[in-house]
Amino acid sequence: VEASWVCLGGGDVTSPLRTDHTQNCFGFILHKSMRILRPLLMSSVAMNSRIGGPAVVTHVGAPLCRYFSVRLDQLPERLTGPAAWVGKELKERQSDWMTHLLDHQIQEIEAAADSYLSLGRDIGSIRKEDFPLPSFSKHLSRLSEKLLRGIGVEVLRGLPTASYSLEKSAAIFCGIGAHLGSARSQNASGHILGHVRDMGADPNDTNTRIYQTNAPQTFHTDSADVVGLMCLREAKEGGDSLLVSAATIYNEMRRRRPDLLEKLFDPIATDRRGEVPQGMQPFLTIPPFCWHGGKLTVFYQRQYIDSAQRFPEAMRLTDAHVKALDMFDSLANDPDLHIRMRLRPGDMQFVYNHAQLHDRTGFVDWPERERRRHLLRLWLAMPDDRELPECFKQRYGSIKIGNRGGIVIAQTTRLHAPLLAH
């Protein structure tokens, strides 16, 4: 029997489905009518969230997700702090987010990689203590603080990766990642090292993950606290990296269209694109904006929001939702608000996912396979990070600080770092 409990109002759900739980709640046992009723129930949750009552949704095979009411008059009129940067201003302060590695730092990093590789271990098993950086580790501590409580982005430039083997580049990237946090799986196979390159996949296929194509992406977040990229080779044309501050988008929407901003706190469905843990729905219901613990957290991928509408169980997008999403996209794409950069071979870029969104322009690749655009990617769980709301368990499995994020995998799946793209 497929069942769901929806609680609207002041009640709480603390026990299995019951018909006598009536205090400010409505219980529904749904059988084959589930597909018809769920969109109505999810719409009711969204409506209730906007009019002031908490809403709780639970369903078979998924963790508890709580959508508390969000009233803009209870939130800051304007978000401030280093993460609320404006692109045209940050562009002029390149020293705030770009670090040029010195020769002695590069030598220290290379020595740590050579030492680890001599042990013959899987690169995916690198720990902080396996990759000693007695001097450069101090900079990485400052980088961690910058990501979590500063502007949320830094590029490390200067590694001569053209002279490295792929294995050595991967070891350096994973070793530096181990100093910042814990690497998370990027797919159901347990890959902690991702390969961002055009695999010839169809961007219009609803099971395709866009980074496997050369098509332009849209501004989005990834499923981890921090996303790292290491550029091995550039495209022939295009492939620029863009970043925008979620706080700045909030501020602009709050100033111009607060009525639309409010819609972005609704549990809008996001397509899982085929990465569906056993027993879970094929879509997520994490709002684009969450206010939790006094912080704004963003979760967004417009292409996946649009494709989630193919599922009849997903909450239907109203005209107001579409206008809110369109305004979000318009602001993110405003060249005055975002910052644009071209990653060079050897660059490592680290971005804080909960406060920034990133994008990549479309690109034209080289005809020679050995010259084609290739970046490595890490997803990191960060110690001493912010708390996340319960609804993130849908994506992360656990929201425990330092042990969360990535694609939920089976307990028997081994984490590893493949050196070939899959």
Disulfide bonds with the S-S distance in Angstrom:
none
